[in-house]
Amino acid sequence: MHRIQSINSLLQNELSAMETYRQTLNKFRKQTALGEMNFLMSSFEDHKAAACSLRGKIQHLGGTSAQDSGAWGTWAKIVMAGANCLGKQAALKVLREGELTGLEDYEKALLDHELPSDIRSLIENKLLPAQQRHMRTLDQLLNAVMA
């Protein structure tokens, strides 16, 4: 049961990330360069695939997967709404903070010695590298916006 709750927590982070990227895409669609838009769409799709993978793992363990992002997602929506009002730079900073939180949560999950090997492999080989890639790209975008 503990494992399912832990994986559900990771799933809720992914659902929150999807919502946050969706908000950013909707808000800045007209003001975003093609490269930025491609990154935002790609990141959204990465988080969508991660959520799908985590749901599958939860179902395989006999659990019920979270259907929404919970309290973290509600907080992220409020913060992103404010950031969107402040502009693209603020929105990118919020996205980066969300990616950092996800990265830390995946690293923390890997410290759990009872984590099933297939989930450990998913995190190590797919989910964690995606978080790291997103953070690097967001850093590049932020540097370009602030230059």
C-alpha positions as CSV (number, residue, x, y, z in Angstrom):
1,M,0.0,0.0,0.0
2,H,2.8,2.4,0.9
3,R,4.4,1.8,-2.6
4,I,1.1,2.6,-4.3
5,Q,0.8,5.8,-2.3
6,S,4.4,6.8,-3.2
7,I,3.8,6.1,-6.9
8,N,0.5,8.0,-6.8
9,S,2.3,11.0,-5.3
10,L,4.7,10.9,-8.3
11,L,1.7,10.6,-10.6
12,Q,0.1,13.6,-9.0
13,N,3.3,15.6,-9.7
14,E,3.1,14.6,-13.3
15,L,-0.6,15.6,-13.5
16,S,0.3,19.0,-12.0
17,A,3.1,19.4,-14.5
18,M,0.7,18.7,-17.3
19,E,-1.7,21.3,-16.0
20,T,1.0,23.9,-15.6
21,Y,2.5,23.4,-19.0
22,R,-1.1,23.5,-20.5
23,Q,-1.7,26.8,-18.8
24,T,1.6,28.2,-20.1
25,L,0.9,27.0,-23.7
26,N,-2.6,28.5,-23.6
27,K,-1.3,31.8,-22.2
28,F,1.8,32.4,-24.3
29,R,0.8,30.6,-27.6
30,K,0.9,33.9,-29.5
31,Q,4.0,35.4,-27.8
32,T,6.2,32.4,-27.9
33,A,8.9,31.6,-30.5
34,L,8.7,28.4,-32.4
35,G,11.6,26.8,-30.5
36,E,10.0,27.7,-27.1
37,M,6.6,26.4,-28.3
38,N,8.2,23.1,-29.4
39,F,9.9,22.7,-26.0
40,L,6.7,23.5,-24.1
41,M,4.7,21.0,-26.2
42,S,7.5,18.4,-25.9
43,S,7.6,18.8,-22.2
44,F,3.8,18.5,-21.9
45,E,3.9,15.3,-23.9
46,D,6.8,13.9,-21.8
47,H,4.8,14.6,-18.6
48,K,1.7,13.0,-20.2
49,A,3.7,9.9,-21.1
50,A,5.1,9.7,-17.6
51,A,1.7,10.0,-16.1
52,C,0.5,7.1,-18.3
53,S,3.5,5.0,-17.3
54,L,2.9,5.6,-13.6
55,R,-0.8,4.8,-14.0
56,G,0.1,1.5,-15.6
57,K,2.5,0.7,-12.8
58,I,-0.1,1.5,-10.1
59,Q,-2.7,-0.7,-11.9
60,H,-0.2,-3.5,-12.2
61,L,0.3,-3.4,-8.4
62,G,-3.4,-3.6,-8.0
63,G,-3.9,0.0,-6.9
64,T,-6.2,2.8,-8.0
65,S,-4.4,5.7,-9.7
66,A,-4.9,9.3,-8.7
67,Q,-7.3,11.1,-11.1
68,D,-6.2,14.6,-10.4
69,S,-3.1,16.5,-9.1
70,G,-4.5,17.1,-5.6
71,A,-3.4,19.9,-3.4
72,W,-0.1,20.4,-5.1
73,G,-1.9,20.9,-8.4
74,T,-4.2,23.4,-6.9
75,W,-1.3,25.4,-5.6
76,A,0.5,25.2,-8.9
77,K,-2.6,26.5,-10.7
78,I,-2.8,29.5,-8.4
79,V,0.9,30.2,-8.7
80,M,0.9,29.8,-12.5
81,A,-2.1,32.1,-12.9
82,G,-0.2,34.8,-11.0
83,A,3.0,34.1,-13.0
84,N,1.1,34.3,-16.3
85,C,-0.1,37.8,-15.3
86,L,3.5,38.8,-14.7
87,G,4.8,37.5,-18.0
88,K,6.7,34.8,-19.7
89,Q,9.8,35.0,-17.5
90,A,7.8,34.5,-14.4
91,A,5.9,31.5,-16.0
92,L,9.2,29.9,-17.0
93,K,10.5,30.3,-13.5
94,V,7.4,28.5,-12.1
95,L,7.8,25.7,-14.6
96,R,11.5,25.4,-13.6
97,E,10.5,25.2,-9.9
98,G,7.9,22.5,-10.7
99,E,10.5,20.5,-12.6
100,L,13.0,20.9,-9.7
101,T,10.3,19.5,-7.3
102,G,9.7,16.6,-9.6
103,L,13.4,15.9,-9.9
104,E,13.8,15.9,-6.1
105,D,10.7,13.7,-5.7
106,Y,12.1,11.1,-8.2
107,E,15.5,11.2,-6.4
108,K,13.8,10.7,-3.1
109,A,11.7,7.8,-4.5
110,L,15.0,6.1,-5.6
111,L,16.1,6.1,-2.0
112,D,13.3,3.7,-1.1
113,H,14.9,0.2,-1.0
114,E,11.4,-1.4,-1.3
115,L,10.7,0.3,-4.7
116,P,10.0,-2.4,-7.2
117,S,12.8,-2.8,-9.8
118,D,10.6,-2.0,-12.8
119,I,9.5,1.3,-11.2
120,R,13.1,2.0,-10.2
121,S,14.2,1.4,-13.8
122,L,11.4,3.6,-15.2
123,I,12.5,6.5,-13.0
124,E,16.2,6.0,-13.6
125,N,16.1,5.5,-17.3
126,K,13.1,7.6,-18.4
127,L,11.5,9.9,-15.9
128,L,14.6,11.4,-14.1
129,P,16.5,12.1,-17.4
130,A,13.4,13.8,-18.8
131,Q,13.2,16.1,-15.7
132,Q,16.9,16.9,-16.0
133,R,16.4,17.7,-19.8
134,H,13.4,19.9,-19.0
135,M,15.4,21.8,-16.4
136,R,18.4,22.4,-18.7
137,T,16.1,23.7,-21.5
138,L,14.2,25.9,-19.1
139,D,17.5,27.4,-17.9
140,Q,18.4,28.1,-21.5
141,L,15.0,29.8,-22.1
142,L,15.3,31.8,-18.9
143,N,18.8,33.0,-19.9
144,A,17.5,34.0,-23.3
145,V,14.5,35.9,-21.9
146,M,16.7,37.7,-19.3
147,A,19.5,38.6,-21.8
